[in-house]
Amino acid sequence: MGARTSGRESALQMLFAMEAGGGSAERVIAAYWRETPGDPEGREYADNVLRGVAGDLDKVDEAVRKASTNWRLERMARVDRNVLRLGAWELLKSRDVPRAVILDEAVELAKRFGSEESGAFVNGVLDRVASDVGRVDRDR
């Protein structure tokens, strides 16, 4: 597993914990790494993603809301909502990561941690977020 892939998995788990426990990003990061050995190479990316999503939560949630027709953010499954937050933040802020990579990684996280329908749902919403924010792969 690559550093960013393991970092995304850790970031998702921390986002889930932050939402469930209501703690600050820094508190969640400290607690997570105290309890979970994780991949040292992915740690920096995970921490940056968590801080980024937490710091831009309103903007991230707005991008997800706009792209998820017929689904209120509050009604989404917690795993799906946090995978979408992670992917939307990367689409907004990580211009060095290709759109396709962000979508593929998010779909894999959704399939691994979510329900049977999570992968398709996350793919559809993030594809729309990507289009809304002008992220187009170079080969398109």
C-alpha positions as CSV (number, residue, x, y, z in Angstrom):
1,M,0.0,0.0,0.0
2,G,1.4,3.4,-1.0
3,A,2.0,6.2,1.5
4,R,-1.0,8.3,0.2
5,T,-3.3,5.3,0.1
6,S,-2.5,4.4,3.7
7,G,-2.6,8.1,4.6
8,R,-6.1,8.4,3.2
9,E,-7.3,5.4,5.1
10,S,-5.9,6.9,8.4
11,A,-7.4,10.3,7.5
12,L,-10.8,8.6,7.0
13,Q,-10.7,6.9,10.3
14,M,-9.7,10.2,12.0
15,L,-12.5,12.1,10.2
16,F,-14.9,9.5,11.5
17,A,-13.5,9.8,15.0
18,M,-13.6,13.6,14.9
19,E,-17.2,13.6,13.8
20,A,-18.2,11.0,16.4
21,G,-16.4,12.6,19.3
22,G,-16.4,16.2,18.4
23,G,-12.7,16.8,19.2
24,S,-10.4,19.2,17.5
25,A,-8.2,18.0,14.6
26,E,-5.1,18.1,16.8
27,R,-6.7,16.2,19.6
28,V,-7.9,13.5,17.2
29,I,-4.5,13.3,15.5
30,A,-2.7,12.8,18.8
31,A,-5.2,10.2,20.0
32,Y,-5.2,8.3,16.7
33,W,-1.5,7.9,16.5
34,R,-1.2,7.0,20.2
35,E,-3.6,4.1,19.6
36,T,-2.9,3.1,16.0
37,P,0.6,2.4,14.8
38,G,-0.3,3.1,11.1
39,D,2.1,3.6,8.2
40,P,4.8,6.1,9.1
41,E,5.0,7.2,5.5
42,G,1.3,7.9,5.3
43,R,1.2,9.7,8.6
44,E,2.1,13.2,7.3
45,Y,-0.4,13.0,4.5
46,A,-3.2,11.8,6.8
47,D,-2.5,14.6,9.3
48,N,-2.5,17.2,6.5
49,V,-5.8,15.9,5.1
50,L,-7.4,15.9,8.5
51,R,-6.3,19.4,9.2
52,G,-7.3,20.5,5.8
53,V,-10.8,19.0,5.9
54,A,-11.3,20.4,9.4
55,G,-10.1,23.8,8.4
56,D,-12.2,24.0,5.3
57,L,-15.2,22.0,6.5
58,D,-17.8,24.5,5.4
59,K,-16.4,24.8,1.9
60,V,-16.0,21.1,1.6
61,D,-19.5,20.3,2.8
62,E,-20.9,23.0,0.5
63,A,-19.2,21.3,-2.5
64,V,-20.6,17.9,-1.5
65,R,-24.1,19.3,-0.9
66,K,-24.1,21.0,-4.3
67,A,-23.0,17.8,-6.0
68,S,-25.3,15.4,-4.1
69,T,-28.7,16.0,-5.5
70,N,-31.5,14.3,-3.5
71,W,-29.2,13.6,-0.6
72,R,-28.8,15.8,2.4
73,L,-25.4,15.6,3.9
74,E,-26.9,14.9,7.3
75,R,-28.8,11.9,6.0
76,M,-25.8,10.2,4.3
77,A,-24.1,7.3,6.0
78,R,-21.2,8.5,8.2
79,V,-18.6,6.6,6.2
80,D,-19.9,7.9,2.9
81,R,-20.1,11.4,4.2
82,N,-16.5,11.4,5.4
83,V,-15.1,9.6,2.3
84,L,-16.8,12.4,0.3
85,R,-15.3,15.1,2.6
86,L,-11.9,13.6,2.1
87,G,-12.2,13.3,-1.7
88,A,-13.8,16.7,-2.1
89,W,-11.0,18.4,-0.1
90,E,-8.4,16.7,-2.2
91,L,-10.2,17.8,-5.4
92,L,-10.3,21.4,-4.0
93,K,-6.8,21.6,-2.6
94,S,-4.5,18.8,-4.0
95,R,-4.0,20.0,-7.5
96,D,-0.9,17.8,-7.8
97,V,-3.0,14.6,-7.4
98,P,-4.9,13.7,-10.6
99,R,-8.7,13.7,-10.5
100,A,-8.8,10.0,-11.5
101,V,-6.6,9.0,-8.6
102,I,-8.7,10.9,-6.1
103,L,-11.9,9.3,-7.3
104,D,-10.4,5.8,-7.5
105,E,-9.0,6.0,-4.0
106,A,-12.2,7.4,-2.6
107,V,-14.3,4.6,-4.3
108,E,-12.0,2.0,-2.9
109,L,-12.3,3.4,0.6
110,A,-16.1,3.5,0.3
111,K,-16.2,-0.1,-0.9
112,R,-13.9,-1.2,1.9
113,F,-15.5,0.7,4.8
114,G,-19.1,1.5,3.6
115,S,-22.1,-0.4,2.3
116,E,-22.6,-2.3,-0.9
117,E,-23.8,0.9,-2.6
118,S,-21.2,3.2,-1.2
119,G,-18.7,2.9,-4.0
120,A,-21.1,3.9,-6.8
121,F,-22.6,6.7,-4.6
122,V,-19.2,8.2,-3.8
123,N,-18.0,7.9,-7.4
124,G,-21.1,9.8,-8.7
125,V,-20.9,12.6,-6.1
126,L,-17.2,13.1,-6.4
127,D,-17.3,13.1,-10.2
128,R,-19.8,15.9,-10.0
129,V,-17.7,17.8,-7.4
130,A,-14.7,17.4,-9.7
131,S,-16.6,18.9,-12.6
132,D,-18.0,21.7,-10.4
133,V,-14.5,22.8,-9.3
134,G,-13.0,22.4,-12.8
135,R,-10.9,19.3,-12.2
136,V,-10.4,17.6,-15.5
137,D,-7.7,15.0,-16.2
138,R,-5.2,16.1,-18.8
139,D,-6.0,13.2,-21.1
140,R,-9.7,14.2,-21.5
